[in-house]
Amino acid sequence: MTALGLDFGTTNTVIALPARGKGETRSLTFESQAGVTDTMRTCLSFMKDRQAGVGAPLATEAGAAAIRTLIDHPGECRFLQSIKTYAASPLFRETAVLGRRHSFPDLMAVFLEKLMTYAGDGWPGDISRVAAGRPVRFAGTGADEALALERYNEALSRFGFPEIRFVLEPVAAAWYFASRLESDANVLVADFGGGTTDYSIIRFSKSAGKLSAEPLSHSGVGVAGDMFDYRIIDNVVSPMLGKGSSYKSFGKVLDVPSNYYASFGRWSQLSIFKTTRDFIDLKSLVRDATDPDALELFIDLVENDEGYPLYEAISATKRALSAQEEAEFFFAPLGKDSRRTVRRADFERWIAGEIDQMESALDEAIAGAGIAASQIDKVFLTGGSSFVPAVRKIFEDRFDTARIETGGELLSIAHGLALIGAEDDFPDGM
């Protein structure tokens, strides 16, 4: 019988399984038209099958294959990403997908079904238990934790898994790291996802070679790497596209509405934006704009579906700033004048609000554990944003660097979940 670890992430999803050796795990691999990978972008595309009749199932793809479908068929494809951010929203009931209604459990189940298809013969046929990760705090205003878990459970139950166990994502990462501990330790794990930042402090001990854990505290906040990307776009790209400029109307000078630029919060929203009334209104402002060229550039960007490559360029700049004090941003569709030097100091100023929230959540976790920072023996950082110097500084200000470790940024949660799934007596409340 096999335990399956499912890290259903905002940006990426990873599935891991116990390997033959005790305490060992392996990643499941997926093969699609986009190639072979052990991580899957958490996104979906839907297309009507031109060869099929009315009422036929929609053609779906996930991950990089879904992105490829959107780029190749922008006008025909319905694309959804960051599905997880809607899990806890009471306002989200269902969405229309090419004339058909889909609830959150529907979308999650479709995504997992595609992963099974892409895994092919590698998908285990004897799954006894699924250990599914969940954040400490779900993203979104008014997030309803019970509703999110109910939706997760409904989606997973459709596959007939004998047992479904939900585990806090930083706890799973902690278990992955703690499997290497040689002595008892108080461990802090910080998990920086795409949509949430989560902390767990756990007391690990070993007896007769068996690892046991006592949770001391958990905390989290609904901001992470996606917001860092948006801050760069808002400060570097949006001004090139007319944000902060004005237009004339009936003898008055008015600001171009800032809500037009909110679509940059997620790159796929730009494809949706071009179908809205706001986009029609934006185009009507060009002739009266004080900077018509900037608005024309904005319109061209949307009409040519440049959202995904723009975000790739932004992410590359963000990664470069983790190693350098300055990085160059350039995106050819914005023209030769789009070249900008982005300074790390400016980037850190732009994300200062998010950093403050992350710090406050960490202070909450330490206070909740009832121990001093000096009593934390190991600090494990996981997730892509753990490379951001301003994020690392949060921990370096509180702990000496010898106690801080990184590694397995994309895989640690799923592999920790697989290890936990194999434990018959794993404690509740973790």
ROMAR-467106 format. One record per residue (C-alpha): residue number from 1; residue in one letter; z, x, y. Coordinates in pm, 1 decimal, always signed. Layout:
BEGIN
<NUM 'A' <Z X Y>>;
...
//
This chain:
BEGIN
<1 'M' <+0.0 +0.0 +0.0>>;
<2 'T' <-88.4 +125.7 +349.3>>;
<3 'A' <+79.1 +98.5 +688.8>>;
<4 'L' <-156.8 +86.7 +984.7>>;
<5 'G' <-61.5 +206.5 +1334.8>>;
<6 'L' <-245.1 +17.6 +1610.8>>;
<7 'D' <-235.8 +154.8 +1965.5>>;
<8 'F' <-417.8 -121.2 +2154.6>>;
<9 'G' <-440.6 +42.3 +2494.9>>;
<10 'T' <-559.7 -65.6 +2837.4>>;
<11 'T' <-823.6 +208.9 +2843.5>>;
<12 'N' <-848.3 +335.7 +2483.7>>;
<13 'T' <-753.6 +207.1 +2140.6>>;
<14 'V' <-659.4 +432.6 +1849.5>>;
<15 'I' <-576.4 +341.9 +1488.8>>;
<16 'A' <-390.4 +579.7 +1257.8>>;
<17 'L' <-290.4 +573.8 +892.8>>;
<18 'P' <-34.4 +769.6 +689.3>>;
<19 'A' <-197.7 +1063.4 +510.3>>;
<20 'R' <-121.9 +1186.8 +160.4>>;
<21 'G' <+142.6 +1437.1 +266.3>>;
<22 'K' <+486.0 +1303.9 +361.2>>;
<23 'G' <+514.9 +1266.8 +738.0>>;
<24 'E' <+142.7 +1327.3 +787.3>>;
<25 'T' <-109.6 +1092.3 +948.1>>;
<26 'R' <-480.0 +1070.5 +1016.4>>;
<27 'S' <-694.0 +887.5 +1269.2>>;
<28 'L' <-940.2 +621.0 +1164.0>>;
<29 'T' <-1294.9 +703.6 +1276.5>>;
<30 'F' <-1548.3 +456.2 +1411.2>>;
<31 'E' <-1926.4 +476.6 +1394.1>>;
<32 'S' <-2140.7 +266.7 +1629.3>>;
<33 'Q' <-2474.8 +301.5 +1804.2>>;
<34 'A' <-2288.1 +526.3 +2052.5>>;
<35 'G' <-2189.2 +778.8 +1782.9>>;
<36 'V' <-1872.9 +867.3 +1588.4>>;
<37 'T' <-1529.9 +883.9 +1751.5>>;
<38 'D' <-1159.2 +850.1 +1668.7>>;
<39 'T' <-1080.7 +674.2 +1998.3>>;
<40 'M' <-1240.2 +351.0 +2114.2>>;
<41 'R' <-1269.8 +236.7 +2475.1>>;
<42 'T' <-1096.6 -101.9 +2497.8>>;
<43 'C' <-1390.9 -307.4 +2617.1>>;
<44 'L' <-1635.7 -566.2 +2483.9>>;
<45 'S' <-1992.8 -673.9 +2553.8>>;
<46 'F' <-2146.0 -1007.4 +2460.9>>;
<47 'M' <-2517.3 -1086.6 +2441.9>>;
<48 'K' <-2712.3 -1388.8 +2326.8>>;
<49 'D' <-2929.9 -1305.3 +2029.0>>;
<50 'R' <-3285.7 -1381.9 +2137.9>>;
<51 'Q' <-3398.1 -1413.3 +1775.0>>;
<52 'A' <-3129.6 -1666.9 +1682.1>>;
<53 'G' <-3125.4 -2035.6 +1756.3>>;
<54 'V' <-2890.6 -2242.4 +1970.2>>;
<55 'G' <-2527.9 -2210.0 +1864.4>>;
<56 'A' <-2577.4 -1876.7 +1686.3>>;
<57 'P' <-2295.0 -1621.7 +1718.5>>;
<58 'L' <-2310.4 -1391.5 +2017.9>>;
<59 'A' <-2406.9 -1028.1 +1957.4>>;
<60 'T' <-2100.6 -818.1 +2036.5>>;
<61 'E' <-2028.5 -449.0 +2076.3>>;
<62 'A' <-1709.8 -259.2 +2159.5>>;
<63 'G' <-1622.8 +73.0 +2318.9>>;
<64 'A' <-1899.7 +307.3 +2426.4>>;
<65 'A' <-2156.4 +82.6 +2255.2>>;
<66 'A' <-2044.4 -205.0 +2480.9>>;
<67 'I' <-2083.1 +15.6 +2787.7>>;
<68 'R' <-2431.5 +114.4 +2670.1>>;
<69 'T' <-2520.4 -254.3 +2629.4>>;
<70 'L' <-2403.5 -332.0 +2983.7>>;
<71 'I' <-2606.2 -45.6 +3130.4>>;
<72 'D' <-2918.4 -143.6 +2934.1>>;
<73 'H' <-2890.4 -520.2 +2993.3>>;
<74 'P' <-2688.9 -570.7 +3314.0>>;
<75 'G' <-2825.3 -916.5 +3386.3>>;
<76 'E' <-2786.8 -1054.1 +3034.6>>;
<77 'C' <-2463.3 -892.2 +2918.5>>;
<78 'R' <-2111.7 -1029.8 +2967.5>>;
<79 'F' <-1880.4 -729.7 +2980.2>>;
<80 'L' <-1499.5 -727.1 +2959.6>>;
<81 'Q' <-1266.1 -428.3 +2988.9>>;
<82 'S' <-891.6 -366.0 +3021.9>>;
<83 'I' <-836.3 -676.1 +2808.2>>;
<84 'K' <-471.2 -583.1 +2759.7>>;
<85 'T' <-389.1 -643.0 +3128.3>>;
<86 'Y' <-431.4 -1019.0 +3072.3>>;
<87 'A' <-200.7 -1039.3 +2768.6>>;
<88 'A' <+112.1 -1137.6 +2962.6>>;
<89 'S' <-51.0 -1346.6 +3235.0>>;
<90 'P' <+44.6 -1716.2 +3227.9>>;
<91 'L' <-247.3 -1776.3 +3468.3>>;
<92 'F' <-500.6 -1646.2 +3217.8>>;
<93 'R' <-572.3 -1913.0 +2961.6>>;
<94 'E' <-934.4 -1849.0 +2870.0>>;
<95 'T' <-1257.6 -1713.2 +3009.9>>;
<96 'A' <-1617.7 -1829.1 +2979.4>>;
<97 'V' <-1837.3 -1589.8 +2782.4>>;
<98 'L' <-2200.9 -1700.5 +2801.8>>;
<99 'G' <-2101.8 -2064.9 +2791.0>>;
<100 'R' <-1828.9 -2027.8 +2526.9>>;
<101 'R' <-1455.3 -2027.3 +2591.2>>;
<102 'H' <-1245.9 -1731.3 +2477.6>>;
<103 'S' <-865.3 -1707.3 +2492.6>>;
<104 'F' <-679.5 -1374.5 +2492.0>>;
<105 'P' <-622.1 -1390.3 +2113.2>>;
<106 'D' <-994.6 -1460.9 +2071.0>>;
<107 'L' <-1088.6 -1149.8 +2269.3>>;
<108 'M' <-834.7 -924.6 +2096.0>>;
<109 'A' <-948.2 -1050.5 +1754.6>>;
<110 'V' <-1317.4 -995.9 +1837.0>>;
<111 'F' <-1237.8 -640.9 +1948.7>>;
<112 'L' <-1041.7 -560.0 +1631.9>>;
<113 'E' <-1312.4 -714.0 +1414.6>>;
<114 'K' <-1565.9 -479.2 +1573.9>>;
<115 'L' <-1337.5 -183.7 +1501.8>>;
<116 'M' <-1322.6 -288.8 +1136.4>>;
<117 'T' <-1702.5 -304.5 +1128.4>>;
<118 'Y' <-1736.4 +37.0 +1292.4>>;
<119 'A' <-1480.0 +185.1 +1048.9>>;
<120 'G' <-1693.7 +71.6 +753.7>>;
<121 'D' <-1569.2 +193.5 +418.3>>;
<122 'G' <-1296.7 +387.7 +598.3>>;
<123 'W' <-1105.6 +66.1 +674.2>>;
<124 'P' <-819.7 +43.3 +419.5>>;
<125 'G' <-828.1 -255.7 +191.9>>;
<126 'D' <-459.1 -253.3 +97.3>>;
<127 'I' <-279.3 -282.9 +432.3>>;
<128 'S' <+82.1 -387.2 +375.1>>;
<129 'R' <+207.1 -364.0 +732.9>>;
<130 'V' <+68.4 -327.4 +1085.0>>;
<131 'A' <+283.6 -145.3 +1338.5>>;
<132 'A' <+137.6 -250.3 +1673.6>>;
<133 'G' <+232.4 -81.6 +1998.1>>;
<134 'R' <+346.4 -273.9 +2303.8>>;
<135 'P' <+443.2 -152.8 +2653.1>>;
<136 'V' <+799.6 -163.5 +2782.2>>;
<137 'R' <+673.3 -365.0 +3080.6>>;
<138 'F' <+350.9 -556.9 +3055.1>>;
<139 'A' <+113.2 -520.2 +3349.3>>;
<140 'G' <+54.0 -794.2 +3604.6>>;
<141 'T' <+245.6 -1007.6 +3851.6>>;
<142 'G' <+474.5 -1255.2 +3676.3>>;
<143 'A' <+410.0 -1092.2 +3338.4>>;
<144 'D' <+554.2 -1298.0 +3051.7>>;
<145 'E' <+659.9 -1066.7 +2768.1>>;
<146 'A' <+718.4 -1346.2 +2516.2>>;
<147 'L' <+374.9 -1492.5 +2589.7>>;
<148 'A' <+208.0 -1152.7 +2542.4>>;
<149 'L' <+373.1 -1094.8 +2204.9>>;
<150 'E' <+284.7 -1447.3 +2096.8>>;
<151 'R' <-79.2 -1377.6 +2183.1>>;
<152 'Y' <-74.3 -1039.6 +2006.5>>;
<153 'N' <+74.4 -1203.8 +1699.0>>;
<154 'E' <-183.7 -1485.1 +1699.0>>;
<155 'A' <-472.3 -1237.3 +1716.0>>;
<156 'L' <-335.3 -1008.9 +1443.6>>;
<157 'S' <-236.3 -1297.9 +1216.0>>;
<158 'R' <-600.0 -1401.3 +1188.2>>;
<159 'F' <-662.9 -1097.3 +967.2>>;
<160 'G' <-401.7 -1191.2 +707.4>>;
<161 'F' <-185.0 -881.1 +742.2>>;
<162 'P' <+126.5 -928.5 +524.6>>;
<163 'E' <+362.1 -798.8 +796.2>>;
<164 'I' <+325.9 -734.4 +1168.5>>;
<165 'R' <+581.1 -513.6 +1343.9>>;
<166 'F' <+583.3 -458.9 +1722.4>>;
<167 'V' <+705.8 -123.2 +1848.9>>;
<168 'L' <+750.2 +1.3 +2204.8>>;
<169 'E' <+471.9 +250.2 +2278.1>>;
<170 'P' <+694.7 +531.2 +2410.5>>;
<171 'V' <+915.9 +489.2 +2103.4>>;
<172 'A' <+611.6 +544.0 +1882.3>>;
<173 'A' <+519.5 +855.0 +2079.2>>;
<174 'A' <+881.9 +973.0 +2050.3>>;
<175 'W' <+875.7 +927.5 +1671.9>>;
<176 'Y' <+555.3 +1132.0 +1653.4>>;
<177 'F' <+709.7 +1415.6 +1854.0>>;
<178 'A' <+1053.9 +1388.4 +1691.1>>;
<179 'S' <+908.5 +1444.2 +1344.8>>;
<180 'R' <+892.6 +1812.3 +1448.2>>;
<181 'L' <+1253.9 +1834.3 +1569.7>>;
<182 'E' <+1475.4 +2076.1 +1379.4>>;
<183 'S' <+1807.8 +1948.4 +1514.4>>;
<184 'D' <+1963.3 +1634.3 +1660.2>>;
<185 'A' <+1843.5 +1562.1 +2012.4>>;
<186 'N' <+1838.3 +1313.9 +2298.8>>;
<187 'V' <+1468.1 +1261.2 +2367.9>>;
<188 'L' <+1294.5 +1114.7 +2671.6>>;
<189 'V' <+934.0 +1004.6 +2624.7>>;
<190 'A' <+714.7 +916.9 +2921.5>>;
<191 'D' <+393.6 +736.0 +2829.8>>;
<192 'F' <+129.2 +716.7 +3103.7>>;
<193 'G' <-136.0 +465.3 +3006.3>>;
<194 'G' <-420.3 +315.6 +3203.0>>;
<195 'G' <-222.1 +14.9 +3323.6>>;
<196 'T' <+147.2 +89.6 +3265.2>>;
<197 'T' <+398.1 +375.2 +3274.9>>;
<198 'D' <+674.1 +345.6 +3014.5>>;
<199 'Y' <+991.5 +543.5 +2943.1>>;
<200 'S' <+1223.7 +548.2 +2643.0>>;
<201 'I' <+1534.7 +756.5 +2582.1>>;
<202 'I' <+1628.0 +784.7 +2215.0>>;
<203 'R' <+1892.4 +970.5 +2019.1>>;
<204 'F' <+1727.8 +1130.2 +1712.0>>;
<205 'S' <+1923.8 +1273.1 +1421.5>>;
<206 'K' <+1838.1 +1412.0 +1081.4>>;
<207 'S' <+2040.0 +1379.0 +766.3>>;
<208 'A' <+1921.4 +1503.6 +428.4>>;
<209 'G' <+1577.7 +1549.3 +578.7>>;
<210 'K' <+1554.0 +1186.1 +691.2>>;
<211 'L' <+1493.2 +1105.5 +1057.9>>;
<212 'S' <+1693.5 +826.2 +1221.8>>;
<213 'A' <+1687.3 +694.9 +1576.9>>;
<214 'E' <+1920.4 +514.6 +1815.7>>;
<215 'P' <+1758.8 +365.0 +2127.6>>;
<216 'L' <+1956.3 +439.9 +2444.0>>;
<217 'S' <+1735.3 +282.1 +2711.4>>;
<218 'H' <+1386.0 +169.5 +2805.6>>;
<219 'S' <+1212.9 +109.9 +3137.4>>;
<220 'G' <+864.2 +84.9 +3276.5>>;
<221 'V' <+638.9 -13.1 +3563.6>>;
<222 'G' <+293.2 -169.2 +3580.2>>;
<223 'V' <+113.7 +121.2 +3751.1>>;
<224 'A' <-59.5 +423.6 +3599.2>>;
<225 'G' <-389.1 +612.8 +3580.0>>;
<226 'D' <-623.7 +327.4 +3673.4>>;
<227 'M' <-451.6 +293.4 +4009.4>>;
<228 'F' <-490.4 +666.4 +4074.6>>;
<229 'D' <-867.1 +629.9 +4028.8>>;
<230 'Y' <-873.1 +333.4 +4263.7>>;
<231 'R' <-687.4 +527.6 +4535.7>>;
<232 'I' <-960.4 +793.2 +4534.1>>;
<233 'I' <-1231.6 +529.4 +4554.4>>;
<234 'D' <-1054.1 +343.6 +4832.9>>;
<235 'N' <-1011.5 +656.2 +5043.6>>;
<236 'V' <-1328.7 +848.8 +4961.5>>;
<237 'V' <-1599.1 +604.1 +4851.1>>;
<238 'S' <-1526.2 +271.2 +5020.9>>;
<239 'P' <-1549.6 +415.9 +5376.8>>;
<240 'M' <-1903.0 +535.1 +5289.7>>;
<241 'L' <-1984.7 +175.3 +5198.3>>;
<242 'G' <-1868.8 +18.4 +5522.8>>;
<243 'K' <-1497.5 -40.8 +5467.6>>;
<244 'G' <-1330.9 -30.1 +5807.9>>;
<245 'S' <-1657.3 -103.9 +5990.9>>;
<246 'S' <-1741.5 -420.9 +6181.3>>;
<247 'Y' <-2010.1 -679.8 +6253.1>>;
<248 'K' <-2093.2 -915.8 +6537.0>>;
<249 'S' <-2064.5 -1292.6 +6509.7>>;
<250 'F' <-2106.8 -1540.6 +6798.0>>;
<251 'G' <-2033.2 -1269.9 +7053.1>>;
<252 'K' <-1721.8 -1143.3 +6873.1>>;
<253 'V' <-1674.6 -813.6 +6690.1>>;
<254 'L' <-1508.2 -872.7 +6351.4>>;
<255 'D' <-1399.2 -644.8 +6069.4>>;
<256 'V' <-1603.3 -642.5 +5748.5>>;
<257 'P' <-1369.6 -826.9 +5505.7>>;
<258 'S' <-1166.1 -575.5 +5306.0>>;
<259 'N' <-1153.7 -806.9 +5003.2>>;
<260 'Y' <-1517.2 -714.0 +4928.8>>;
<261 'Y' <-1390.7 -370.7 +4827.8>>;
<262 'A' <-1123.0 -500.8 +4591.8>>;
<263 'S' <-1391.6 -515.7 +4320.6>>;
<264 'F' <-1359.9 -138.3 +4290.3>>;
<265 'G' <-1020.8 -189.5 +4123.1>>;
<266 'R' <-1214.6 -186.5 +3792.8>>;
<267 'W' <-1569.5 -65.1 +3768.4>>;
<268 'S' <-1691.9 -359.2 +3560.2>>;
<269 'Q' <-1587.5 -600.4 +3837.5>>;
<270 'L' <-1880.3 -473.8 +4042.7>>;
<271 'S' <-2119.2 -636.2 +3793.5>>;
<272 'I' <-1929.5 -962.2 +3834.7>>;
<273 'F' <-1915.1 -922.4 +4213.9>>;
<274 'K' <-2293.1 -949.5 +4246.0>>;
<275 'T' <-2279.6 -1303.0 +4103.4>>;
<276 'T' <-2024.4 -1424.9 +4359.5>>;
<277 'R' <-2042.6 -1598.4 +4694.3>>;
<278 'D' <-1875.3 -1293.1 +4851.5>>;
<279 'F' <-2176.8 -1080.1 +4757.3>>;
<280 'I' <-2413.7 -1328.6 +4918.2>>;
<281 'D' <-2197.7 -1321.5 +5231.7>>;
<282 'L' <-2194.4 -939.8 +5228.6>>;
<283 'K' <-2574.8 -928.8 +5228.5>>;
<284 'S' <-2586.4 -1170.7 +5518.8>>;
<285 'L' <-2372.2 -935.8 +5731.8>>;
<286 'V' <-2618.8 -645.5 +5723.4>>;
<287 'R' <-2834.2 -748.2 +6019.0>>;
<288 'D' <-2529.2 -787.5 +6244.7>>;
<289 'A' <-2332.1 -487.1 +6114.8>>;
<290 'T' <-2240.3 -190.6 +6332.5>>;
<291 'D' <-2315.6 +33.1 +6032.8>>;
<292 'P' <-2588.6 -151.2 +5839.1>>;
<293 'D' <-2682.5 +156.4 +5634.3>>;
<294 'A' <-2335.2 +168.7 +5479.4>>;
<295 'L' <-2348.8 -197.4 +5375.9>>;
<296 'E' <-2700.9 -149.5 +5236.0>>;
<297 'L' <-2564.1 +137.6 +5028.3>>;
<298 'F' <-2286.4 -89.9 +4900.4>>;
<299 'I' <-2539.5 -357.6 +4807.3>>;
<300 'D' <-2765.6 -107.1 +4628.1>>;
<301 'L' <-2467.8 +27.8 +4432.7>>;
<302 'V' <-2380.3 -320.7 +4308.2>>;
<303 'E' <-2735.9 -433.5 +4235.9>>;
<304 'N' <-2811.6 -116.7 +4039.1>>;
<305 'D' <-2492.4 -141.8 +3828.9>>;
<306 'E' <-2363.6 +199.2 +3925.8>>;
<307 'G' <-1997.3 +109.4 +3873.5>>;
<308 'Y' <-1946.6 +292.2 +3543.9>>;
<309 'P' <-2109.7 +625.0 +3642.3>>;
<310 'L' <-1921.4 +607.7 +3974.5>>;
<311 'Y' <-1589.6 +583.7 +3791.3>>;
<312 'E' <-1690.5 +870.9 +3564.2>>;
<313 'A' <-1750.9 +1084.1 +3874.9>>;
<314 'I' <-1415.9 +976.5 +4021.3>>;
<315 'S' <-1232.9 +1059.5 +3696.6>>;
<316 'A' <-1395.8 +1403.0 +3689.7>>;
<317 'T' <-1268.7 +1467.6 +4043.5>>;
<318 'K' <-918.4 +1353.4 +3948.2>>;
<319 'R' <-913.2 +1582.2 +3643.8>>;
<320 'A' <-1031.5 +1876.4 +3854.3>>;
<321 'L' <-745.6 +1816.3 +4099.8>>;
<322 'S' <-498.7 +1869.2 +3816.3>>;
<323 'A' <-609.2 +2233.3 +3796.1>>;
<324 'Q' <-724.9 +2303.8 +4152.1>>;
<325 'E' <-600.5 +2248.2 +4505.1>>;
<326 'E' <-943.1 +2109.5 +4601.4>>;
<327 'A' <-1225.1 +1941.5 +4410.3>>;
<328 'E' <-1571.7 +1829.8 +4504.0>>;
<329 'F' <-1682.0 +1469.4 +4473.0>>;
<330 'F' <-2053.1 +1396.4 +4461.0>>;
<331 'F' <-2235.1 +1087.8 +4337.3>>;
<332 'A' <-2613.4 +1099.2 +4370.2>>;
<333 'P' <-2668.4 +720.6 +4405.3>>;
<334 'L' <-2460.0 +736.6 +4726.1>>;
<335 'G' <-2706.6 +985.8 +4871.6>>;
<336 'K' <-2699.1 +1353.5 +4958.2>>;
<337 'D' <-2438.9 +1290.3 +5229.1>>;
<338 'S' <-2185.0 +1164.0 +4973.8>>;
<339 'R' <-2059.9 +1514.2 +4897.0>>;
<340 'R' <-1689.6 +1537.2 +4985.5>>;
<341 'T' <-1411.9 +1789.5 +4934.4>>;
<342 'V' <-1102.3 +1611.3 +4807.8>>;
<343 'R' <-773.4 +1795.1 +4861.6>>;
<344 'R' <-489.0 +1759.6 +4615.9>>;
<345 'A' <-247.7 +1717.0 +4907.1>>;
<346 'D' <-445.0 +1413.0 +5027.9>>;
<347 'F' <-466.3 +1267.5 +4677.0>>;
<348 'E' <-89.7 +1299.6 +4638.5>>;
<349 'R' <-41.2 +1123.7 +4971.5>>;
<350 'W' <-265.8 +837.3 +4858.6>>;
<351 'I' <-70.1 +787.0 +4532.6>>;
<352 'A' <+275.1 +838.1 +4687.4>>;
<353 'G' <+362.2 +469.3 +4648.2>>;
<354 'E' <+282.0 +473.0 +4275.7>>;
<355 'I' <+473.4 +799.4 +4229.4>>;
<356 'D' <+777.8 +640.4 +4395.3>>;
<357 'Q' <+759.9 +347.2 +4153.3>>;
<358 'M' <+731.3 +584.2 +3856.3>>;
<359 'E' <+1033.4 +781.0 +3980.0>>;
<360 'S' <+1240.8 +466.7 +4026.2>>;
<361 'A' <+1161.5 +352.3 +3672.0>>;
<362 'L' <+1262.4 +694.6 +3536.8>>;
<363 'D' <+1592.0 +681.6 +3727.5>>;
<364 'E' <+1647.6 +336.0 +3576.8>>;
<365 'A' <+1591.5 +471.6 +3225.0>>;
<366 'I' <+1833.5 +762.1 +3273.6>>;
<367 'A' <+2099.7 +537.3 +3425.4>>;
<368 'G' <+2055.3 +284.3 +3145.0>>;
<369 'A' <+2104.2 +551.6 +2878.9>>;
<370 'G' <+2449.9 +628.3 +3013.9>>;
<371 'I' <+2393.3 +1003.2 +2999.0>>;
<372 'A' <+2316.9 +1267.7 +3260.3>>;
<373 'A' <+1971.4 +1421.4 +3291.8>>;
<374 'S' <+2125.4 +1748.8 +3174.4>>;
<375 'Q' <+2211.5 +1583.7 +2840.3>>;
<376 'I' <+1844.8 +1509.6 +2761.1>>;
<377 'D' <+1734.3 +1782.8 +2520.8>>;
<378 'K' <+1359.8 +1718.4 +2505.0>>;
<379 'V' <+1110.0 +1551.7 +2736.8>>;
<380 'F' <+773.5 +1451.7 +2590.7>>;
<381 'L' <+491.0 +1350.8 +2824.2>>;
<382 'T' <+193.8 +1164.9 +2681.5>>;
<383 'G' <-114.4 +999.7 +2830.1>>;
<384 'G' <-386.0 +1134.5 +3057.4>>;
<385 'S' <-189.6 +1107.3 +3381.8>>;
<386 'S' <+71.1 +1348.5 +3246.8>>;
<387 'F' <-165.0 +1622.4 +3368.3>>;
<388 'V' <-144.8 +1507.6 +3731.3>>;
<389 'P' <+75.0 +1765.3 +3913.4>>;
<390 'A' <+253.9 +1499.2 +4121.7>>;
<391 'V' <+348.7 +1322.0 +3799.1>>;
<392 'R' <+469.1 +1642.3 +3632.2>>;
<393 'K' <+677.1 +1721.7 +3939.7>>;
<394 'I' <+881.2 +1404.1 +3879.5>>;
<395 'F' <+1011.5 +1567.5 +3561.8>>;
<396 'E' <+1021.6 +1927.8 +3677.9>>;
<397 'D' <+1254.9 +1818.7 +3959.7>>;
<398 'R' <+1499.4 +1675.7 +3703.3>>;
<399 'F' <+1458.5 +1895.5 +3393.1>>;
<400 'D' <+1391.5 +2262.5 +3339.5>>;
<401 'T' <+1037.5 +2325.6 +3218.4>>;
<402 'A' <+1154.3 +2462.7 +2881.5>>;
<403 'R' <+1253.2 +2109.0 +2783.8>>;
<404 'I' <+917.3 +1952.3 +2879.1>>;
<405 'E' <+637.7 +1927.3 +2621.6>>;
<406 'T' <+292.4 +1766.9 +2613.7>>;
<407 'G' <+27.9 +1721.0 +2347.6>>;
<408 'G' <-153.3 +1449.1 +2156.7>>;
<409 'E' <-218.6 +1266.9 +2484.3>>;
<410 'L' <-448.7 +1005.6 +2329.0>>;
<411 'L' <-331.8 +1006.8 +1967.8>>;
<412 'S' <+47.7 +1039.7 +1966.0>>;
<413 'I' <+128.6 +667.7 +1997.1>>;
<414 'A' <-102.0 +554.8 +1714.9>>;
<415 'H' <+17.6 +833.2 +1485.2>>;
<416 'G' <+379.7 +756.4 +1567.0>>;
<417 'L' <+312.3 +391.1 +1486.1>>;
<418 'A' <+165.3 +488.9 +1149.4>>;
<419 'L' <+479.2 +689.9 +1069.6>>;
<420 'I' <+702.5 +402.2 +1177.7>>;
<421 'G' <+498.4 +156.5 +973.5>>;
<422 'A' <+572.7 +361.0 +665.1>>;
<423 'E' <+950.6 +332.1 +727.7>>;
<424 'D' <+1107.2 +37.1 +545.2>>;
<425 'D' <+1436.1 +56.1 +737.7>>;
<426 'F' <+1308.6 +117.1 +1089.2>>;
<427 'P' <+1569.2 -36.1 +1328.8>>;
<428 'D' <+1498.9 -345.8 +1536.4>>;
<429 'G' <+1500.5 -324.7 +1915.9>>;
<430 'M' <+1280.8 -14.4 +1921.6>>;
//
